[in-house]
Amino acid sequence: MKTKVIIFMLFGIAGLILTGCNNKKQYRPDANIVSAMNAKYPKATKIEWEKKHNYEVAEYYENGVSSKAWFDKNGKWVMTDSDLKYSGLPGAIRNTFEKSMYGNWKKGDVDKIERYGMQPVYVIEVEKEGQDVDLYYTANGMLVKTVKDGDRGHDSDFMPLEPAVRDNIMRKYPDASVIEMTDKRGKRYVDILDNGRVKEVVFDNDNWVSTSWNVDKADVPSAVMTALRGSEYKNYTIDDITFYESADHSYYQIKMNEGSKEKKINVDASGKIVS
């Protein structure tokens, strides 16, 4: 009799576990979200839903590719992350990759990141001798960013942009595409590709703080270079130049060295050295 009771209890527990699993798989958001998904991806199969960071996320398959589509509470599509095979990458990317220094590295995950209002970005994870690197490409094969394992921030690069951040970027840089984003020291750093140039856009509580990008020496205003030649650092060798702009001011940050000595100064477009 005890044996029958124990068996009955085990079946009961198993049934509760299965019911819990089924309930998890059967989660469905509001009808407007489901309709938006069906309209966006009418050929999607094996759709499963979950709520993540205030978004409704549909995990699905389409043409053998596993993807996750993100929708806001109003049913607006904001992002899709697709797990591609290497052979599924655009030919221009494969051609660039195979001719690069990473061409003989071991390939890992391959992702296609699509965001609302922006061109897609493709990411290839590669590994060699304990080194892990993420390579970010545009569809035309341009390598726009290389992220080493130790340089990665919090795992936010494959997350949707907050609406305020997204709208701010699209307003200031209407032709830009997001490459990646990380959170550091309480601020959000978003790398974008704007007219062929990689820029870092910084936000604090969804508010734009600054934008910066590397500048070639030949593109620096003559007043800046004249000021540098007339300063105490005229004999220093320039390592790199970065342009910074914010709501209050803009300037060129020049990093230099003379032997073991390193120096960094800021000069505005008029040639004035600023703090």
N, C-alpha and C positions, 0 to 999 in steps of 0.2 A: 504493500500500500504506500509506504514511504517512497519507494522507488517511483511509483506512478506520479506521486505528488511532485517529486523533484523534476521528473521529465516534463510534467505539465508546466511547472514554473520556468524551466529552461526554454520551452517553446514560447511561453508568454514573453519572456525577456527578449528572445530573438525577434518576436513579432514587433515589439516596441522599437527595437533597433532598426529593423527594416522600415517600419512606418516613419521613423525619424529621418532616415536617409531619403525615403521617397518624398517626404514633405519638403526637404531641402531642395531636391531636384525639381520639384513642382512649383517652386516659388515663381510667381509671375507679377510683374509690376502692373500699373494701371493700363487700361486699354489703349490710351493714347500713345504710351511708350511702345507697346507691342505693335501697334499700327505703324509707328514711325520706323521701327526695325524692319517690318515686312516690306515697307515701301522702299527703304534704303537698300536692303539685300533680299530681294524676292526669291532668290535661289538658295538661300541659306538653309541648312539642315542641322539636325541635332542641337537645336537651340536650348541653352540653359541660362537662367538668369540669376544674378546676384546683385545686391546693393553694396556699393563701395565708395566711400568718401562722398556721400550725397549724390552719387551718380547711379544710374541703372545700367548694368553691364551685361551684355549678351555675349556668351561664348558660343561659337557656332563653327560650322564647316561650310566651305563653298569651294567647289572644284578641288576637293582634297586638301585645302589649306585651312588650318586652324586659326581663328581670329577672335578678337574681343572688340566689340563695338560699344562705345560709351555714349549715353544719352543723359541730358539734364532732366530735371523734374517736369519740364514742359514738353518733353519729347523731341528736343532739338539734338541732332547728332553733333558730337563735339570731337570724337577721336576714334580711330580704329588702329589696333596693333595686330599685325598678321605675322605668323611664324612661317617664313618661306623656306623652301629648299634653296640651296645655292644656285641650282640651275634655273630657279624662278626669278632671279635678279635680272634687271635690264642688262643687255649685252655690254653696254658702255661701262657699267660698274665692274662687271667681271673682267673686262679687258684692262681697265685701270688697275684693279686689284692684282691680277696675275702678273702684271709688269712691275709691280711695286716691290719694296723690300719685304713686304708681308706675304708675297705670293706663295712662298713655300712653308708658311706657318700652318698649323693645324686649325681648320675652321670649326667653329662652334655654332651657336645660334645665329640665325639670320632673321632680322625683323624689318618690316615695312611699317613706318609710323605715318599715319595720315591724320591731319588736324583740320578742323573747319577753317575754310578760307585760305589755306596754305598748301604749298606744294609738298609732296611726300618726301620723307627722309628715310634712307635705308641704312641699317646698322649690321656690320659683320663682326662677330666676336672671334678673335683669333688667339692662339696660345702657342708659346714655344719656350721650352726650358724654364718653366715656371713663371713666365711673363704672360699676363693677360692684357689684351688691348681691345678696345672697341673702336671700330672705324666707321665714321659717319659719311655717307655719300648722298649726293643728289642724283636724280634719275639720269642725268647726262654724264655721269661717271666722275664728277668732281669730288675729290676727297676734301671735306670741309672741316673735319675735326678728328683728332686722335686722342683718345682718353685711355690712359694707363690705369691699371687696377688701383694703384695707390692714390690716384688723382680723383677717383669717383667720389661724389658727394652722397647725400641720402638718395635712396632709390625713388626719385621723383621724375626722372627723365621720360619715362613712358606713362606719365599721368597727364590728364587734360590740364590745360591752362585754366586758372580761375577766370571767369568772364571778364572781370575788371582788368586783369593783366592782359588777356587776349585782345580785348577791345583797344586797350592803350597801345599795344604793339601794332595792331592793324591800322590804327589812326596815324601813328607816327611813321610807321614803315609799311605802307600798304602792299608792297611787293615782297615782303619778307616771309621766310619760312623758319619755323622753330627747329633748331638742331637738337638741343637738349636743355634741361634745366636742373638746377641743384639748389639746395637750401644750405646756406652757410652763415653763421653768426647772426641768425635771426632775419636774414634777408634772402630774397629769391633772386638767383642769377639765371638769366635766360640767354642762351646763345642763339643768335639768329643769323640767317644768311640774307643779306639785303643787297640786291644788285651786284652779286658776286663777291661781296665783302662780308667776312665774319665779324659780327659785333656782339659785345656782351652788354645786355641791358639789365640793370639792377632795379629791383622793386622792394619797397618796405611797406608792408600792410597794403598791398595792391597799388601803392602810389609809386610812380616813376621817380627814381632817384638820379640815375645817370646812365649814360651809354658811352662805351669806349671801343676803340678798334686800333689795330696796328696801322702805322703809316710809313710809307717808304720815304727815305730822306729826300728824294727828288720832289716829293709832293708837299713838303713842309714849306710854309711861307718864308720868303727870303728874310723878312724881319726877324724871324725866330733864329735862323742860322746866323745872321749878323750879330744878334745879341749873344749867342753862344761863343762866337769867335772873339767877341770883345770882353768875355768874362774870364775869370780865373781858371776856367775849365777848358780853355781853348786847345790845350794839348791832349785832352782826354780823347779816347776812342769811343765812338758811339756804338752801343750794343743794339738798342732798339728804341723806337719812338712810338708812343701811344697817344692818340687824341682822346680827350675826355670832354664830354659835354653834360651839363646839368641845367636846371632851371635858373641858377644864379650865375654861372660862369662856364667858360670853356678854356682849355689850355692843352699844350703839348707836353707830355711827360717824357723826358729824355733820360735814358739810363746809359751811363758811361763808365769807363774804367781807365785807369792809368797804372799799369802794373798790377799790384795787389790792391790798389785803392779803387773803390767803387763809389759812384755818386749818382744821385737821382735829383733832377731839378725840373720845375714846371715853368713853362714860358707861354704867355698868351699870344694871340695872333699878331699883336702890335709889337712884340719883342720884349715885353715887360716880364721880368722874372717874378713869379708869384709864389706864395707859400704852398 
